[in-house]
Amino acid sequence: MASALGPKKELGQHWLRDPEILAEIAEAAELGKSDVVLEIGPGLGTLTSRLLARAQRVVAVEFDGGLARKLPGQFPGKNLEVINEDILQFDLNQLPKGYKVVANVPYYITSKIVEKLMTAENKPSLAVLLVQKEVAQRIAAEPGEMSILAVSTQLFAQAELDIEVPRQFFTPLPKVDSQVVVLRTRTEPPVASEDQKDFFRIVKAGFSAKRKKLRSSLSGGLGISKDAAEQLLKKADISPDARAEDLAIADWQRILKEWRAR
């Protein structure tokens, strides 16, 4: 049985201790001496020490009470604030504008954390997330391999893939490899806030039927005939035979424009 401070399977905890990889993750955050960093799930503090060396202040949000109690004592005299809370309940408005995020994210809540950061009133200027490799590649996908996760992330940030971290560098050994994805928040999303509800209605309709052509998925998702869906796509200069994963954000914007103009 794991000790009180051992990795807890139910929290998706996997410790990363390799100094070179930890240094590369911290480097990816492009930290300066005036930066405030939100670290999600600091765990044993192996990454925290590198962030403290580079940034002005680190706010570490840790769900595990035992780890949260132990962490401050590891860094006496450092500008570290440890908060024992679920990151999904944490108020990001507590942080200064332009803060940065660095996190080794538990696989099971990756999409919820990305959604929280990207849709927050006070978004980070930059987020460096170590996630499941497959998820990192989905987030940073290009047309041809897009998903709702890719569209909803890239609407608010530029997504870039960084270093891969093979599973053997973690304790306990996870079933999959990990990769760093870097999200650079857009100052102005290409879709205005008042249009985003309708935009995502169109996107979700397009992705509602996997592997089906857009003509069919939009018809079912929007409750319109296939002929109407085909005309909508043609007016938006998109092939009715295309699939949702083929479309860039600009394509969805054109569909939204034509749908509203009906």
Backbone bond lengths (Angstrom), bond angles and torsions (degrees), N, CA, C in turn:
res aa  C-N    CA-C-N  psi(-1)  N-CA   C-N-CA  omega(-1)  CA-C   N-CA-C  phi
1 M - - - 1.459 - - 1.529 109.73 -
2 A 1.370 117.00 140.97 1.455 120.70 -178.23 1.526 110.44 -68.80
3 S 1.347 115.34 149.47 1.458 119.45 176.15 1.515 108.92 -71.14
4 A 1.348 115.60 172.55 1.467 120.30 -177.47 1.521 111.63 -57.33
5 L 1.340 116.50 -32.11 1.454 119.80 -178.41 1.528 111.83 -105.72
6 G 1.322 116.53 13.50 1.453 120.07 175.63 1.517 110.16 -79.10
7 P 1.343 116.85 165.47 1.462 119.53 -179.84 1.524 112.24 -63.56
8 K 1.313 116.17 133.62 1.462 121.76 -178.66 1.529 109.35 -102.09
9 K 1.317 115.06 119.73 1.463 120.43 -176.93 1.517 111.79 -59.88
10 E 1.345 116.23 -39.19 1.471 119.38 -176.26 1.527 112.48 -67.53
11 L 1.352 117.71 -17.74 1.464 121.52 177.25 1.529 111.84 -100.85
12 G 1.326 115.75 4.76 1.461 119.72 178.63 1.520 113.07 65.69
13 Q 1.346 117.06 31.31 1.462 120.66 -175.50 1.526 111.63 -82.32
14 H 1.316 115.59 128.21 1.467 122.93 173.63 1.518 106.83 -138.74
15 W 1.340 116.92 121.03 1.465 120.67 -175.56 1.521 110.95 -83.97
16 L 1.325 115.07 136.44 1.460 122.25 175.45 1.522 107.27 -114.95
17 R 1.348 117.22 122.78 1.462 120.08 -174.44 1.528 113.87 -121.35
18 D 1.320 118.15 -8.63 1.463 120.65 -174.99 1.536 110.61 -62.99
19 P 1.332 118.38 118.34 1.471 120.34 -173.71 1.522 114.22 -62.70
20 E 1.327 117.42 -37.25 1.472 119.83 -178.88 1.521 111.33 -67.96
21 I 1.330 117.02 -41.77 1.471 120.31 179.49 1.525 109.94 -67.39
22 L 1.335 117.23 -43.17 1.468 120.27 178.27 1.527 111.09 -60.36
23 A 1.320 116.57 -39.42 1.468 120.58 178.83 1.530 110.67 -65.50
24 E 1.331 116.87 -38.98 1.472 120.33 179.32 1.527 111.71 -66.77
25 I 1.325 116.53 -37.69 1.469 120.07 178.07 1.528 109.61 -64.64
26 A 1.325 116.86 -45.66 1.465 120.84 178.28 1.526 110.63 -63.03
27 E 1.313 116.87 -38.78 1.469 121.80 179.36 1.524 111.36 -63.18
28 A 1.342 116.43 -36.21 1.466 121.04 -178.10 1.525 112.24 -63.74
29 A 1.347 116.79 -21.65 1.467 120.71 -178.92 1.529 112.66 -79.98
30 E 1.335 117.25 -7.59 1.471 121.95 175.89 1.530 111.16 51.63
31 L 1.316 114.96 51.58 1.467 120.68 -173.35 1.524 112.46 -81.53
32 G 1.327 113.71 141.30 1.446 120.73 173.32 1.517 109.32 -120.33
33 K 1.323 116.71 172.23 1.464 121.66 -174.20 1.525 113.76 -68.46
34 S 1.327 117.52 -9.46 1.464 119.61 178.17 1.529 112.37 -102.79
35 D 1.341 117.57 0.86 1.463 120.93 -174.78 1.528 112.89 -81.39
36 V 1.330 114.71 143.45 1.461 122.61 169.99 1.523 106.99 -106.65
37 V 1.328 116.58 130.48 1.461 121.97 -175.69 1.524 110.33 -115.83
38 L 1.313 115.21 131.97 1.458 121.18 168.32 1.522 107.19 -95.05
39 E 1.330 116.11 115.66 1.462 119.97 174.55 1.523 108.17 -102.38
40 I 1.308 115.99 122.67 1.463 121.42 -178.90 1.526 108.45 -96.48
41 G 1.325 116.43 120.48 1.460 120.70 178.50 1.513 112.87 67.24
42 P 1.339 118.51 62.63 1.469 120.85 -177.55 1.524 114.32 -66.44
43 G 1.337 116.92 -21.37 1.471 119.53 177.08 1.512 112.85 60.42
44 L 1.327 116.71 -119.38 1.466 122.01 -177.12 1.522 113.00 -83.60
45 G 1.333 117.59 -5.91 1.465 120.50 177.53 1.514 114.59 88.23
46 T 1.329 117.88 12.48 1.467 119.88 -178.01 1.529 112.20 -66.58
47 L 1.331 116.15 -36.99 1.459 120.14 175.96 1.529 111.17 -83.27
48 T 1.315 116.00 -32.19 1.468 121.65 -179.87 1.526 111.20 -54.70
49 S 1.314 117.24 -41.69 1.468 120.76 -177.16 1.525 110.93 -62.03
50 R 1.328 116.84 -37.02 1.473 120.50 179.25 1.527 111.38 -72.79
51 L 1.321 116.67 -34.63 1.463 120.43 178.47 1.528 110.48 -69.09
52 L 1.335 116.53 -41.45 1.469 120.84 179.14 1.529 111.76 -62.54
53 A 1.329 116.51 -31.60 1.467 120.94 -179.35 1.530 111.56 -72.06
54 R 1.341 116.37 -21.10 1.466 119.94 -174.21 1.527 114.24 -108.17
55 A 1.328 116.77 -31.47 1.468 120.87 -171.44 1.526 112.19 -103.42
56 Q 1.327 115.58 169.37 1.462 120.22 175.68 1.521 110.80 -73.03
57 R 1.348 115.64 -43.14 1.470 120.13 -175.27 1.517 109.77 -151.16
58 V 1.328 116.14 146.62 1.462 122.08 176.24 1.527 108.98 -121.71
59 V 1.317 115.47 126.91 1.462 122.04 172.42 1.523 106.04 -106.70
60 A 1.327 116.12 111.62 1.463 121.50 -175.21 1.527 109.54 -106.02
61 V 1.327 116.63 118.38 1.459 121.70 -179.98 1.521 108.24 -103.04
62 E 1.337 115.94 114.10 1.464 122.50 -174.91 1.524 110.03 -124.22
63 F 1.323 116.59 123.61 1.458 121.90 -178.51 1.535 112.22 -74.85
64 D 1.318 115.89 -31.79 1.464 122.08 -177.06 1.541 109.46 -78.19
65 G 1.340 116.37 113.15 1.461 121.19 -175.68 1.516 113.92 -59.17
66 G 1.339 117.16 -40.69 1.461 120.96 -179.24 1.515 112.03 -62.86
67 L 1.329 116.49 -43.31 1.464 120.75 178.72 1.530 110.86 -68.14
68 A 1.327 116.01 -40.89 1.465 120.22 -179.11 1.521 111.45 -62.04
69 R 1.333 117.75 -37.38 1.472 121.06 179.78 1.526 111.67 -70.41
70 K 1.315 116.75 -33.56 1.464 121.12 -174.99 1.534 112.91 -80.19
71 L 1.340 116.00 -31.23 1.463 120.37 -169.58 1.531 115.12 -60.52
72 P 1.356 120.57 -45.06 1.476 118.98 -177.01 1.529 113.37 -58.65
73 G 1.329 116.34 -35.79 1.460 119.80 -179.19 1.518 113.94 -66.46
74 Q 1.320 117.23 -18.73 1.469 120.83 179.17 1.521 112.09 -77.66
75 F 1.344 116.10 -18.26 1.462 119.07 -174.49 1.533 110.82 -132.28
76 P 1.336 117.05 61.34 1.473 120.03 -178.76 1.528 110.77 -62.71
77 G 1.328 115.42 138.33 1.463 119.81 177.34 1.517 114.30 79.35
78 K 1.327 117.28 -0.91 1.470 120.56 -179.62 1.526 109.98 -93.20
79 N 1.316 116.39 155.45 1.458 121.32 -179.01 1.526 109.29 -84.21
80 L 1.337 114.29 73.25 1.454 122.27 -176.38 1.519 109.98 -124.27
81 E 1.312 116.23 128.02 1.465 121.96 173.97 1.526 107.77 -115.61
82 V 1.332 115.94 120.68 1.460 120.58 179.79 1.522 108.59 -105.72
83 I 1.324 116.19 127.34 1.462 121.94 -179.35 1.523 108.74 -119.88
84 N 1.328 115.77 121.42 1.471 121.43 179.81 1.536 108.36 -86.78
85 E 1.334 115.59 93.40 1.461 119.92 -174.82 1.525 109.79 -157.65
86 D 1.312 115.96 157.12 1.461 122.46 171.32 1.518 107.77 -73.19
87 I 1.319 117.93 123.46 1.464 121.02 -177.02 1.528 111.54 -58.41
88 L 1.322 117.85 -28.96 1.464 120.61 -179.47 1.531 111.75 -70.70
89 Q 1.352 116.73 -17.69 1.462 121.46 176.94 1.534 112.05 -101.23
90 F 1.305 116.79 -7.76 1.472 121.49 -175.08 1.527 110.76 -70.99
91 D 1.336 116.26 137.22 1.461 122.38 -179.40 1.532 109.74 -86.90
92 L 1.325 115.97 106.79 1.467 120.70 -178.02 1.526 112.33 -68.72
93 N 1.320 117.16 -15.82 1.466 120.35 178.07 1.524 112.59 -69.26
94 Q 1.339 116.77 -11.16 1.473 120.84 175.03 1.518 111.62 -69.53
95 L 1.312 115.99 -20.93 1.463 121.35 -173.45 1.530 110.40 -91.34
96 P 1.344 116.94 152.31 1.468 119.50 178.91 1.526 111.37 -70.86
97 K 1.318 116.70 156.52 1.466 120.91 176.35 1.529 109.62 -58.48
98 G 1.332 115.45 141.94 1.461 119.50 176.22 1.523 114.83 82.50
99 Y 1.343 117.02 9.22 1.466 119.36 178.06 1.537 110.38 -62.27
100 K 1.309 116.00 163.09 1.470 121.56 178.70 1.527 109.73 -119.90
101 V 1.313 115.55 156.41 1.468 121.45 -179.66 1.518 109.37 -119.66
102 V 1.315 116.14 135.49 1.467 121.97 171.49 1.523 106.83 -133.02
103 A 1.318 116.94 130.66 1.466 117.98 -174.75 1.513 112.60 -157.07
104 N 1.334 115.04 140.23 1.460 123.57 165.43 1.523 104.31 -96.68
105 V 1.321 116.33 95.96 1.462 121.60 -165.04 1.530 112.14 -85.36
106 P 1.344 118.05 130.22 1.469 119.54 172.63 1.528 109.67 -57.78
107 Y 1.328 115.99 132.87 1.459 120.55 -172.95 1.527 112.64 -56.10
108 Y 1.331 115.93 -37.22 1.467 118.90 -169.87 1.528 114.06 -73.85
109 I 1.331 118.18 -13.53 1.470 119.13 177.50 1.531 112.32 -121.99
110 T 1.321 118.08 17.54 1.471 121.09 -177.70 1.522 112.33 -55.23
111 S 1.342 117.23 -52.63 1.469 119.63 -174.49 1.527 111.06 -65.20
112 K 1.343 117.27 -34.17 1.468 120.25 179.10 1.528 110.89 -68.44
113 I 1.331 116.87 -37.70 1.468 120.31 178.73 1.528 110.20 -68.24
114 V 1.329 116.63 -43.91 1.469 120.49 178.35 1.523 109.92 -59.92
115 E 1.325 116.50 -44.87 1.467 120.50 179.71 1.529 110.76 -61.65
116 K 1.320 116.64 -43.62 1.473 120.43 180.00 1.530 111.02 -60.33
117 L 1.323 116.72 -46.95 1.461 120.90 -177.72 1.530 111.84 -66.07
118 M 1.331 116.19 -42.22 1.456 120.45 -173.14 1.522 113.62 -78.87
119 T 1.328 117.39 -22.23 1.471 119.64 -178.82 1.524 112.55 -106.83
120 A 1.320 117.04 3.24 1.473 120.79 -178.98 1.525 111.32 -68.36
121 E 1.310 115.28 152.02 1.475 119.89 173.44 1.525 109.41 -63.15
122 N 1.335 116.43 -41.23 1.464 122.40 178.09 1.528 108.62 -106.66
123 K 1.317 115.39 86.89 1.478 120.52 -177.79 1.522 110.60 -80.37
124 P 1.329 117.79 152.67 1.468 119.57 172.83 1.529 109.62 -70.64
125 S 1.316 116.63 154.27 1.471 119.23 175.04 1.522 110.11 -76.35
126 L 1.342 115.80 -27.26 1.464 121.68 -177.63 1.525 108.00 -152.86
127 A 1.333 116.55 139.62 1.466 120.40 175.90 1.527 108.89 -131.29
128 V 1.307 115.70 127.87 1.466 122.46 177.45 1.518 106.92 -112.36
129 L 1.325 116.24 110.22 1.456 121.00 -172.28 1.525 110.60 -120.26
130 L 1.324 115.45 124.70 1.461 120.87 173.16 1.522 106.91 -93.61
131 V 1.333 115.84 112.56 1.460 121.59 -173.55 1.526 109.73 -133.54
132 Q 1.315 115.43 176.37 1.457 120.91 174.67 1.535 108.66 -55.19
133 K 1.329 117.15 134.36 1.468 121.52 -174.83 1.524 112.32 -54.12
134 E 1.302 116.89 -43.70 1.460 120.91 -179.48 1.525 111.16 -61.77
135 V 1.324 116.90 -38.55 1.469 121.17 179.89 1.526 110.32 -70.21
136 A 1.335 117.17 -41.73 1.470 120.68 177.24 1.527 110.01 -56.75
137 Q 1.334 116.09 -44.19 1.459 119.73 -178.56 1.518 112.07 -70.33
138 R 1.337 117.01 -30.66 1.467 119.81 174.99 1.525 110.76 -68.76
139 I 1.322 117.02 -40.81 1.470 121.16 -179.99 1.525 110.83 -61.99
140 A 1.339 116.41 -41.26 1.465 121.64 -175.18 1.529 112.75 -95.74
141 A 1.316 117.83 15.28 1.468 122.17 -175.46 1.521 111.97 -62.04
142 E 1.325 114.59 159.40 1.457 122.26 175.66 1.521 108.91 -114.12
143 P 1.352 118.04 164.85 1.467 119.85 178.21 1.527 112.06 -50.06
144 G 1.316 114.70 133.25 1.458 122.22 -171.72 1.517 110.13 114.71
145 E 1.366 115.04 -27.79 1.461 120.59 179.42 1.533 111.35 -136.86
146 M 1.314 116.65 25.05 1.464 120.61 -177.42 1.529 111.45 -72.13
147 S 1.325 115.59 161.06 1.463 123.49 177.44 1.520 107.08 -146.86
148 I 1.332 116.80 172.72 1.470 118.69 175.70 1.526 110.05 -60.27
149 L 1.335 117.60 -38.12 1.467 120.94 178.52 1.525 110.77 -60.72
150 A 1.335 117.38 -44.22 1.471 121.14 -179.91 1.526 111.05 -64.25
151 V 1.334 116.41 -46.71 1.469 120.30 -179.00 1.526 110.44 -62.61
152 S 1.344 116.55 -47.39 1.462 120.10 -175.30 1.524 112.21 -69.11
153 T 1.331 117.79 -27.10 1.468 120.28 175.82 1.524 110.82 -80.87
154 Q 1.327 116.49 -48.11 1.461 120.32 -174.89 1.526 113.12 -71.01
155 L 1.318 117.40 -16.46 1.457 119.96 173.67 1.530 110.32 -63.26
156 F 1.334 116.06 -33.22 1.461 121.46 -174.96 1.530 113.89 -106.37
157 A 1.338 117.43 -13.68 1.463 119.28 -175.50 1.524 111.33 -153.04
158 Q 1.316 115.11 152.70 1.463 120.48 168.41 1.528 106.69 -82.40
159 A 1.315 116.52 130.09 1.465 120.71 -176.33 1.526 110.13 -110.35
160 E 1.329 116.08 128.81 1.457 121.83 179.51 1.526 109.48 -129.57
161 L 1.319 115.68 138.48 1.464 120.17 175.27 1.520 109.78 -82.59
162 D 1.335 115.77 140.44 1.458 121.71 177.89 1.535 107.49 -120.63
163 I 1.315 117.82 -146.97 1.468 120.62 -170.98 1.530 113.28 -64.88
164 E 1.313 114.88 146.81 1.467 122.16 171.27 1.526 108.48 -89.14
165 V 1.330 116.00 143.20 1.463 121.11 179.09 1.531 107.96 -124.85
166 P 1.327 117.28 102.99 1.469 119.84 -179.73 1.524 112.04 -60.29
167 R 1.310 116.09 152.91 1.474 121.72 -172.91 1.517 113.53 -60.79
168 Q 1.343 117.29 -26.12 1.469 119.03 -175.70 1.526 113.51 -68.60
169 F 1.324 117.55 -10.20 1.465 120.03 178.78 1.529 112.43 -84.63
170 F 1.330 117.43 -3.37 1.461 121.46 -178.23 1.528 111.73 -106.70
171 T 1.335 114.73 151.39 1.458 122.50 171.78 1.529 108.38 -127.20
172 P 1.334 118.97 126.98 1.462 127.46 -10.80 1.530 110.83 -67.30
173 L 1.310 115.27 166.22 1.461 121.42 -176.65 1.527 110.30 -68.44
174 P 1.345 118.34 117.16 1.466 119.15 175.66 1.529 110.56 -76.29
175 K 1.323 115.53 171.80 1.470 119.97 -178.25 1.524 112.92 -82.56
176 V 1.336 116.76 -14.67 1.462 120.73 -174.59 1.524 111.17 -133.66
177 D 1.322 115.95 163.05 1.460 122.04 174.89 1.527 109.85 -80.69
178 S 1.330 115.88 162.66 1.464 121.75 179.22 1.526 110.50 -118.74
179 Q 1.308 115.49 166.98 1.462 121.17 175.89 1.515 109.25 -153.33
180 V 1.324 115.26 149.09 1.464 120.95 176.52 1.522 108.86 -86.62
181 V 1.340 115.52 133.18 1.459 121.17 170.91 1.528 107.26 -119.76
182 V 1.327 115.87 133.53 1.457 121.83 -178.69 1.528 108.60 -107.80
183 L 1.331 116.25 125.02 1.463 121.97 -179.96 1.525 108.90 -111.22
184 R 1.332 116.26 118.85 1.466 122.37 177.49 1.533 107.51 -103.89
185 T 1.302 116.19 108.92 1.459 121.00 -172.94 1.530 111.18 -64.41
186 R 1.329 115.19 133.60 1.467 120.84 177.51 1.532 109.08 -76.07
187 T 1.329 116.31 137.70 1.466 119.28 176.86 1.526 109.96 -68.46
188 E 1.330 116.73 -34.50 1.465 121.39 177.12 1.530 108.55 -133.41
189 P 1.329 119.14 109.21 1.467 120.25 176.34 1.537 109.98 -60.87
190 P 1.336 118.50 147.35 1.467 121.30 -179.01 1.528 113.73 -64.67
191 V 1.335 117.38 -17.08 1.465 121.64 176.17 1.531 107.89 -113.74
192 A 1.321 116.24 123.84 1.459 121.10 -178.60 1.526 110.66 -61.83
193 S 1.333 116.57 151.22 1.463 120.80 -175.17 1.527 112.02 -57.77
194 E 1.332 117.21 -36.77 1.464 119.78 -178.58 1.533 112.50 -71.43
195 D 1.339 116.92 -15.24 1.467 121.00 -179.88 1.530 112.94 -99.68
196 Q 1.329 116.84 -6.62 1.467 119.48 -170.72 1.526 113.49 -69.05
197 K 1.325 117.99 -32.78 1.463 119.82 179.30 1.531 110.49 -62.38
198 D 1.333 116.39 -48.48 1.465 120.30 178.48 1.523 111.55 -67.41
199 F 1.342 116.45 -36.89 1.464 121.04 178.30 1.532 110.24 -58.21
200 F 1.333 116.20 -47.92 1.468 118.97 -178.07 1.525 112.00 -73.25
201 R 1.322 117.38 -24.96 1.461 118.71 173.47 1.537 109.79 -62.68
202 I 1.332 116.09 -42.68 1.468 121.20 178.88 1.533 110.48 -66.03
203 V 1.339 115.58 -45.82 1.481 119.93 -178.57 1.528 110.94 -61.95
204 K 1.329 116.79 -46.54 1.469 119.91 -179.80 1.523 111.51 -64.05
205 A 1.335 116.77 -35.22 1.464 119.86 175.26 1.530 110.28 -63.42
206 G 1.325 116.20 -42.60 1.465 120.57 -179.83 1.512 113.13 -62.97
207 F 1.338 116.29 -35.60 1.468 120.31 -178.86 1.529 112.41 -93.65
208 S 1.328 117.37 6.96 1.472 120.25 -172.58 1.526 113.68 -70.88
209 A 1.316 116.89 -22.52 1.474 120.06 -179.02 1.522 107.98 -127.66
210 K 1.320 116.44 99.12 1.462 121.38 -176.54 1.524 111.16 -58.81
211 R 1.325 113.52 138.77 1.469 123.26 175.76 1.536 113.81 69.69
212 K 1.336 117.24 -1.25 1.470 118.85 176.59 1.524 109.58 -87.76
213 K 1.324 115.16 154.78 1.454 120.15 177.18 1.532 108.89 -71.50
214 L 1.339 114.87 154.84 1.460 119.89 -175.47 1.522 113.03 -57.80
215 R 1.323 116.26 -34.28 1.458 120.04 178.27 1.526 110.76 -51.97
216 S 1.336 115.74 -45.23 1.467 121.12 -177.77 1.519 112.16 -77.40
217 S 1.333 116.50 -44.48 1.471 118.54 -175.09 1.536 111.29 -68.24
218 L 1.326 118.17 -39.20 1.466 119.96 177.84 1.527 111.24 -68.89
219 S 1.320 115.38 -35.93 1.464 119.62 177.66 1.532 110.34 -59.45
220 G 1.336 115.96 -50.90 1.458 120.11 179.99 1.513 113.05 -68.97
221 G 1.347 116.64 -42.40 1.462 121.10 -175.05 1.518 113.98 -72.24
222 L 1.333 116.72 -29.85 1.467 120.05 -178.36 1.523 112.86 -103.75
223 G 1.345 115.23 -5.02 1.460 118.75 179.60 1.520 112.85 69.13
224 I 1.339 116.68 38.43 1.465 121.41 177.36 1.530 108.60 -122.26
225 S 1.326 116.99 165.11 1.465 120.08 -179.74 1.526 110.42 -71.17
226 K 1.323 115.76 160.72 1.464 119.47 177.96 1.527 110.71 -64.48
227 D 1.324 116.57 -34.36 1.460 119.50 177.65 1.524 110.68 -64.19
228 A 1.335 115.95 -42.47 1.463 119.90 178.84 1.531 110.75 -65.09
229 A 1.333 116.36 -39.38 1.466 120.52 177.90 1.520 110.73 -64.25
230 E 1.329 116.21 -40.62 1.466 120.31 179.69 1.527 110.92 -64.24
231 Q 1.332 117.15 -43.30 1.463 121.08 178.60 1.535 110.82 -64.10
232 L 1.338 116.02 -38.99 1.463 121.54 178.03 1.527 110.50 -59.40
233 L 1.316 115.91 -45.85 1.464 121.25 -178.96 1.527 111.49 -67.87
234 K 1.314 117.07 -41.15 1.469 119.72 -179.85 1.523 111.12 -63.73
235 K 1.339 116.68 -40.00 1.463 120.36 177.93 1.525 111.48 -65.56
236 A 1.326 115.65 -29.42 1.469 120.52 177.49 1.527 112.25 -86.64
237 D 1.340 115.73 5.09 1.474 122.23 178.89 1.525 112.08 62.02
238 I 1.334 114.56 42.48 1.463 121.41 178.70 1.523 108.59 -127.70
239 S 1.312 116.87 135.05 1.456 120.64 179.97 1.527 110.96 -64.92
240 P 1.336 117.71 130.42 1.467 120.05 176.47 1.526 112.67 -62.44
241 D 1.337 115.96 -17.36 1.462 120.30 179.23 1.532 112.80 -87.45
242 A 1.333 116.40 -4.96 1.470 119.46 177.02 1.523 109.78 -68.07
243 R 1.313 115.19 161.26 1.466 120.98 175.16 1.518 108.76 -113.79
244 A 1.322 115.47 160.23 1.476 120.56 -174.72 1.524 112.28 -55.35
245 E 1.325 117.31 -37.98 1.464 120.16 -176.78 1.531 113.09 -67.87
246 D 1.353 116.55 -12.94 1.463 120.83 -179.17 1.529 112.93 -82.78
247 L 1.324 117.56 -14.91 1.466 121.14 -168.81 1.526 113.79 -91.94
248 A 1.349 114.11 140.83 1.461 121.36 171.49 1.527 108.97 -87.60
249 I 1.318 116.52 169.10 1.469 120.35 -179.82 1.529 110.76 -58.26
250 A 1.345 117.33 -39.13 1.474 120.72 -179.86 1.526 111.36 -61.30
251 D 1.332 117.46 -33.37 1.465 120.78 178.05 1.531 110.82 -65.48
252 W 1.332 116.31 -43.60 1.466 120.47 178.60 1.529 110.37 -64.00
253 Q 1.334 116.12 -35.33 1.467 119.72 177.77 1.537 110.94 -62.20
254 R 1.335 116.31 -40.58 1.467 119.70 179.87 1.527 111.30 -67.84
255 I 1.340 116.04 -37.39 1.467 119.22 176.76 1.528 109.91 -63.00
256 L 1.334 116.12 -44.36 1.461 120.44 178.80 1.531 110.79 -58.94
257 K 1.332 116.33 -44.52 1.462 120.78 -179.30 1.527 110.83 -59.77
258 E 1.339 116.51 -45.35 1.471 120.15 -178.52 1.525 111.59 -71.17
259 W 1.328 116.45 -34.64 1.469 120.13 179.32 1.532 110.32 -64.68
260 R 1.327 115.63 -40.39 1.472 119.76 178.66 1.530 112.16 -70.06
261 A 1.341 115.79 -27.29 1.471 119.91 -176.37 1.532 113.03 -82.96
262 R 1.340 116.94 -2.52 1.471 119.40 -176.27 1.520 111.43 -59.84
